[in-house]
Amino acid sequence: MNSGLTKVSVVLPVFNDRQWLETCLEALEHQTYPKDCYEVVVVDNASTVDLKGLVARFQQAHYCYEQKPGSYAARNKGLLTAIGKIIAFTDSDCIPALP
């Protein structure tokens, strides 16, 4: 079901920040924007901890991997993966407000 709203992609680069990533994804999962109108693209920037399993727990989140270090490389990888007409960026330690 599509509500007719513009598709939004939230690109979220992360490096080893499993705890904050989980908190951020929980907040993003509970936003009021219709679920069929947004996605969260989590870009693992060569972390040494497992993030793929964590991301898989969240319906709106998609995992991708960028080996080249740096947030710019990770954001660019997210841009290539994103399908939304509107692109938003956040970081794992930025927690969006809950409704």
Residue pairs with C-beta under 8 A, 6 or more apart in sequence:
1 36
2 36
2 37
3 34
3 36
3 37
5 33
5 34
5 37
6 37
6 84
6 85
6 86
7 37
7 38
7 39
7 83
7 84
7 85
7 86
8 33
8 37
8 38
8 39
8 84
8 85
8 86
8 87
8 88
9 38
9 39
9 40
9 41
9 78
9 82
9 83
9 84
9 86
9 87
9 88
10 28
10 38
10 39
10 40
10 41
10 88
10 89
10 90
11 41
11 43
11 75
11 78
11 79
11 82
11 87
11 88
11 89
11 90
12 21
12 24
12 25
12 28
12 40
12 41
12 42
12 43
12 78
12 89
12 90
12 91
12 92
13 43
13 45
13 66
13 71
13 74
13 75
13 78
13 91
13 92
14 21
14 42
14 43
14 44
14 45
14 47
14 51
14 74
14 91
14 92
15 44
15 45
15 46
15 47
15 74
16 47
16 48
16 49
17 92
17 93
18 49
18 50
18 51
18 54
20 92
20 93
20 95
21 42
21 51
21 54
21 55
21 92
22 54
23 95
24 90
24 91
24 92
24 93
24 94
24 95
24 96
25 40
25 42
25 54
25 55
25 57
25 58
25 61
26 58
27 95
27 96
27 97
27 98
28 40
28 58
28 60
28 61
28 96
29 58
29 59
29 60
29 61
30 98
30 99
31 38
31 96
31 99
32 99
35 59
35 60
38 60
38 84
39 60
39 61
39 62
39 82
39 83
39 84
40 58
40 60
40 61
40 62
41 61
41 62
41 64
41 78
41 81
41 82
42 51
42 55
42 61
42 62
42 63
42 64
43 64
43 65
43 66
43 74
43 75
43 77
43 78
43 81
44 51
44 52
44 63
44 64
44 65
44 66
45 66
45 69
45 70
45 71
45 73
45 74
46 65
46 66
46 67
46 68
46 69
51 63
52 63
55 61
55 62
55 63
56 63
62 81
64 77
64 78
64 81
65 77
66 73
66 74
66 76
66 77
71 91
75 89
78 89
79 87
90 96
